[in-house]
Structures are given as C-alpha cells and as structure tokens.
Amino acid sequence: MALFLNASLSSTSKPHHRLSFSTTSATPLPPFLRTNPKQTLQPSPKLTLSLIESVSSATLVALLSASLVFVHPALAFKGGGPYGQGVTRGQDLSGKDFSGKTLIKQDFKTSILRQANFKGAKLLGASFFDADLTGADFSDADLRSADFSLANVTKVNLSNANLEGALVTGNTSFKGSDITGADFTDVPLREDQREYLCKIADGVNSTTGNATRDTLLCN
C-alpha cells in the first residue's frame, strides 16, 4: 500500500492548510524488482559437473601424495629380484646360506656378504656391485652376466663356477680366490687382473667343458 498526500486550500477567513491521507492500491512494481518467494537458484549442470571433477582430481592428488610420503620403508625398495623377493641390497648378509637357490637378477648391490654360501646357486644377471664378498662360496654357481664391478672378491671360492659374460671392471680384486675350473669366457678383465689369474688358473669347467686357462686367454 502506498501513501498519497492530498493538500488543498479552503476560502475561509482564516486560511489554513488541510492535509489528508488516503491509501490506494500500490502501483505494480517493475518486473526487475519483483521477487518470487518460491523461486530458488538452481546450479548449472555444467557447473556442478565441473565442481565434482575438480574435487575428485584434488582428492586423487592428495591420496597419491600421501601414499608416496607414508609408504612403508620395506615396500619403498624391495631390493630383490624376480625370484628372490627378500631385501638383499645394502644389507649385512654375512654367513647367509643361499646355496642351490634360484636368484636370477637378484640385487645384492653394496651388501656385506662375507662367508655367504652361494654354492650351486643360479645367479644369472645378479648384481654384486660394490659388495663385500670376502670368503664367499660361489663354487658350481651359475654367474653368467653377473656384475662384480668394484666388488671385493678376495679369498672367494669360484671353483667350477660359470662366469661367462660377467662384468668385473673397476677395482674388482680376485686376490687369494680359488678359480679352479672356473669359466671366464667373455669376461672383460683388466690386463693386470688377467695376468694374476693366469698364474693360478687350472682345471676344466664340468658344465661348459672349457679349460680355465683358455677362457682367460692365458699364453
């Protein structure tokens, strides 16, 4: 309801102003001012989908980040191989018995393996990079393509072992090792290593039938 002022002057001896108020029906509001109390804002379907996708993406990123930060140390790096799943990299495994085991491509990098027993083990492609193998037993072991780079291979039993294609570059030392019947075919030895091994080489590998001295290219 709107209030309308109606003022008029009368022709009497004492002029006065008379104010009168009357109520009439309100003038309809323009369309842009009208409101519908039952009308509510409805979100756009595209906007809703966009918000859901944004929340889902943020949640996924948060979960992935948390999994990387709080992953258990034992699961962060297994250090094993396709056959041996135990953690063997950077470990003290002195005196451990691996005899006869299949440990293809096993990772023993930087581990301490003093007096460890690998007799008859299948160690194709295994890595002993920078490992301490002092006094370990590799007799009759399959060491084809194994990596002994920078490893300490002193006083190791390599009798009748097959080291075909093994990697022994760097400061690898075989001082005091038993290489009777070992097969060194295609092993890239330094000249000083070759000369030392040729002085102690003897025997024939029972698996390959190759003489140790021949595989070392001794004179």
Sequence and secondary structure as in RCSB ss.txt:
>XXXX:A:sequence
MALFLNASLSSTSKPHHRLSFSTTSATPLPPFLRTNPKQTLQPSPKLTLSLIESVSSATLVALLSASLVFVHPAL
AFKGGGPYGQGVTRGQDLSGKDFSGKTLIKQDFKTSILRQANFKGAKLLGASFFDADLTGADFSDADLRSADFSL
ANVTKVNLSNANLEGALVTGNTSFKGSDITGADFTDVPLREDQREYLCKIADGVNSTTGNATRDTLLCN
>XXXX:A:secstr
 EEEEEEEE  SSS  EEEEEEEE      GGG   TT      HHHHHHHHHHHHHHHHHHHHHHHHHS  HHH
H     SS  S  TT B TT B TT B TT B TT B TT B TT B TT B TT B TT B TT B TT B TT
 B TT B TT B TT B  SS B TT B TT B TT    HHHHHHHHHH   B TTT  BHHHHTT  
